[in-house]
Amino acid sequence: MCAMTVLEAIRNRYSCRAYQDKPIEQEKLDQVFEAARLAPSAKNLQDWRFVAVTDKETKAKLAAAANNQQFLEKAGAIIVACSNCDEVMWCGQAIGPIDVAIALEHICLRATELGLATCWIGSFYPDKVRPMLGIPEDIAIIELMAIGYPADRQKEPKREPIEKILCYQRWRF
Ligand SMILES: Cc1cc2nc3c(=O)[nH]c(=O)nc-3n(C[C@H](O)[C@H](O)[C@H](O)COP(=O)(O)O)c2cc1C
């Protein structure tokens, strides 16, 4: 089988909000999390920690904690992406959310390549998720991510033209 190029995976990825009620094979989950494991991180801290929830009842509870985004229930898995790092870099930005975001996007792209779809979920209550999964207080719950077999199709992505987001040499926006 001919693997997708990185550009093809980037182009094919989209936020999937309708999933087939179908489990993800363990082999595919392994491959997806391997892509996260290989992500870069500040000081190579590898501070990300993932809880992959495949249990139906817990997925329903997570959907409720995510402002009732019902489509989450059907996703093969909901990834609860956490960081054990509360450090800030020299530049003043927090390490945890950046490291976790990079690893999650690796997951998105690898999932796309494997015929799975994903959706980033930032609309959720960490305080509701924490006791549900026994996540300790000193661990930041950064983001949720739905992953599974899609029951919808990609729409034309809405994106700004390149000149709106890029300039060379000096700030010219
Ligand atoms: C950090 C982040 C948080 C997001 N949170 C949600 C969410 O809670 N629910 C949702 O349906 N989509 C969520 N999205 C998906 C965005 O709405 C989506 O990426 C954007 O509209 C572009 O569409 P596309 O991903 O299909 O290209 C989130 C995306 C990101 C990157």
The ligand as an SDF file (V2000), in Angstrom:
LIG
                    3D

 31 33  0  0  0  0  0  0  0  0999 V2000
   -7.6170   23.8790   19.8440 C   0  0  0  0  0  0  0  0  0  0  0  0
   -8.8750   23.5020   19.0860 C   0  0  0  0  0  0  0  0  0  0  0  0
  -10.0670   23.3230   19.7830 C   0  0  0  0  0  0  0  0  0  0  0  0
  -11.2250   22.9330   19.1030 C   0  0  0  0  0  0  0  0  0  0  0  0
  -12.3720   22.6420   19.8110 N   0  0  0  0  0  0  0  0  0  0  0  0
  -13.4480   22.1560   19.1470 C   0  0  0  0  0  0  0  0  0  0  0  0
  -14.6000   21.7240   19.8660 C   0  0  0  0  0  0  0  0  0  0  0  0
  -14.6850   21.7610   21.0890 O   0  0  0  0  0  0  0  0  0  0  0  0
  -15.6430   21.2280   19.1390 N   0  0  0  0  0  0  0  0  0  0  0  0
  -15.6110   21.1270   17.7760 C   0  0  0  0  0  0  0  0  0  0  0  0
  -16.5910   20.6410   17.1960 O   0  0  0  0  0  0  0  0  0  0  0  0
  -14.5250   21.5300   17.0630 N   0  0  0  0  0  0  0  0  0  0  0  0
  -13.4450   22.0300   17.7160 C   0  0  0  0  0  0  0  0  0  0  0  0
  -12.3180   22.3920   17.0160 N   0  0  0  0  0  0  0  0  0  0  0  0
  -12.3020   22.2520   15.5460 C   0  0  0  0  0  0  0  0  0  0  0  0
  -12.2580   23.5970   14.8070 C   0  0  0  0  0  0  0  0  0  0  0  0
  -13.5250   24.2030   14.8410 O   0  0  0  0  0  0  0  0  0  0  0  0
  -11.7860   23.3220   13.3720 C   0  0  0  0  0  0  0  0  0  0  0  0
  -10.4660   22.8500   13.3910 O   0  0  0  0  0  0  0  0  0  0  0  0
  -11.8410   24.5570   12.4740 C   0  0  0  0  0  0  0  0  0  0  0  0
  -13.1650   25.0050   12.3150 O   0  0  0  0  0  0  0  0  0  0  0  0
  -11.2640   24.2550   11.0750 C   0  0  0  0  0  0  0  0  0  0  0  0
  -11.9670   23.1940   10.4580 O   0  0  0  0  0  0  0  0  0  0  0  0
  -11.2470   21.8450   10.0190 P   0  0  0  0  0  0  0  0  0  0  0  0
  -10.5480   21.2790   11.2300 O   0  0  0  0  0  0  0  0  0  0  0  0
  -12.3550   20.9480    9.5270 O   0  0  0  0  0  0  0  0  0  0  0  0
  -10.2710   22.1770    8.9300 O   0  0  0  0  0  0  0  0  0  0  0  0
  -11.1800   22.7960   17.6830 C   0  0  0  0  0  0  0  0  0  0  0  0
   -9.9740   22.9820   17.0090 C   0  0  0  0  0  0  0  0  0  0  0  0
   -8.8360   23.3080   17.6860 C   0  0  0  0  0  0  0  0  0  0  0  0
   -7.5390   23.4340   16.9260 C   0  0  0  0  0  0  0  0  0  0  0  0
  1  2  1  0
  2  3  1  0
  2 30  2  0
  3  4  2  0
  4  5  1  0
  4 28  1  0
  5  6  2  0
  6  7  1  0
  6 13  1  0
  7  8  2  0
  7  9  1  0
  9 10  1  0
 10 11  2  0
 10 12  1  0
 12 13  2  0
 13 14  1  0
 14 15  1  0
 14 28  1  0
 15 16  1  0
 16 17  1  0
 16 18  1  0
 18 19  1  0
 18 20  1  0
 20 21  1  0
 20 22  1  0
 22 23  1  0
 23 24  1  0
 24 25  2  0
 24 26  1  0
 24 27  1  0
 28 29  2  0
 29 30  1  0
 30 31  1  0
M  END
$$$$
